[in-house]
């Protein structure tokens, strides 16, 4: 087991595949009534992107040249923004799977670095 903050404990080019299921739901006024550990598992800040954005900025360092990212994200935390950011960073990114629930859709985003 490795304990650390996102990608901090790892050396560069460590992984061929990263699967990430971050806390992605936007904070709610009722969150104060939920246990802190439970809240940390799903609450992604005001817009649901706090951990997602930090991770997106960090993960390319630990992903190998032909590596792949699979990221789970909610419709409530703007997956289009994630796709745009990944594209700007030189990745080919797309939604490869989606599933609807009563208050959100979940998207599985796949990203692979574009190499010329």
C-alpha positions in Angstrom: 0.0 0.0 0.0 1.2 3.5 -0.9 -0.2 6.4 0.9 0.1 9.9 -0.4 -1.4 12.9 -2.1 -2.6 12.0 -5.7 0.6 11.3 -7.7 3.2 12.7 -5.2 4.5 9.3 -4.0 5.4 8.1 -7.5 8.3 8.5 -9.9 7.9 9.8 -13.4 6.6 7.4 -16.1 5.5 4.8 -13.5 2.1 3.7 -14.9 0.8 2.2 -18.2 -2.7 2.6 -17.0 -4.3 4.8 -14.4 -7.9 4.2 -13.3 -9.2 7.1 -11.2 -12.6 7.4 -9.4 -12.3 10.8 -7.7 -14.7 12.6 -5.4 -16.7 14.3 -8.1 -20.0 15.5 -6.7 -20.5 19.3 -6.0 -20.7 20.3 -2.4 -24.1 20.8 -0.9 -25.4 22.8 2.1 -26.5 19.5 3.7 -22.9 18.1 3.5 -22.3 19.4 7.1 -24.6 16.6 8.3 -22.6 13.8 6.8 -19.6 12.1 8.4 -16.3 13.7 7.2 -14.8 10.4 5.9 -17.9 9.7 3.8 -18.0 13.3 2.5 -14.3 13.0 1.5 -15.2 10.0 -0.6 -17.6 11.8 -2.9 -17.5 15.6 -2.3 -15.4 17.3 -5.0 -15.7 20.9 -3.7 -18.1 23.7 -4.8 -18.3 22.6 -8.4 -17.2 19.0 -8.0 -13.9 19.6 -9.8 -11.5 20.3 -6.9 -9.7 16.9 -7.0 -10.4 16.3 -10.7 -8.5 19.5 -11.7 -5.6 18.8 -9.4 -5.3 15.3 -10.7 -5.5 16.3 -14.4 -2.6 18.7 -13.8 -0.5 16.0 -12.1 -1.1 12.7 -13.8 0.8 13.2 -17.0 4.1 13.1 -15.0 3.5 9.5 -13.8 1.9 8.2 -17.0 4.2 6.3 -19.4 4.6 7.4 -23.1 1.9 5.1 -24.4 -0.1 5.1 -21.2 -3.8 5.4 -20.7 -6.1 7.2 -18.2 -9.6 6.0 -17.3 -11.5 8.6 -15.3 -15.0 8.3 -13.8 -16.9 11.6 -13.7 -20.4 12.8 -13.0 -22.5 15.0 -15.3 -22.7 17.4 -12.3 -19.0 18.2 -12.5 -18.7 19.2 -16.1 -17.1 16.3 -18.0 -16.8 18.5 -21.1 -14.4 20.8 -19.3 -12.3 17.7 -18.5 -12.3 16.6 -22.1 -11.3 20.1 -23.2 -8.5 20.3 -20.7 -7.1 16.9 -21.6 -7.1 17.8 -25.3 -5.3 21.1 -24.5 -2.7 19.0 -22.7 -2.0 16.8 -25.7 -4.3 13.9 -25.0 -6.9 12.2 -27.2 -9.9 12.0 -24.9 -13.4 10.7 -25.2 -16.3 9.3 -23.3 -16.3 5.5 -23.8 -19.2 4.6 -21.4 -22.1 6.4 -19.7 -24.7 5.3 -17.3 -27.8 7.3 -16.1 -29.0 7.5 -12.6 -31.9 9.4 -11.1 -29.9 12.7 -10.5 -26.9 12.4 -12.7 -25.1 10.5 -15.5 -21.7 8.9 -14.9 -19.2 9.0 -17.7 -16.0 6.9 -18.2 -13.5 9.1 -19.9 -10.5 7.5 -21.7 -7.4 9.6 -22.4 -4.3 8.6 -24.4 -1.4 11.0 -25.0 -1.1 12.0 -28.7 2.3 11.3 -30.1 3.4 12.6 -33.5 
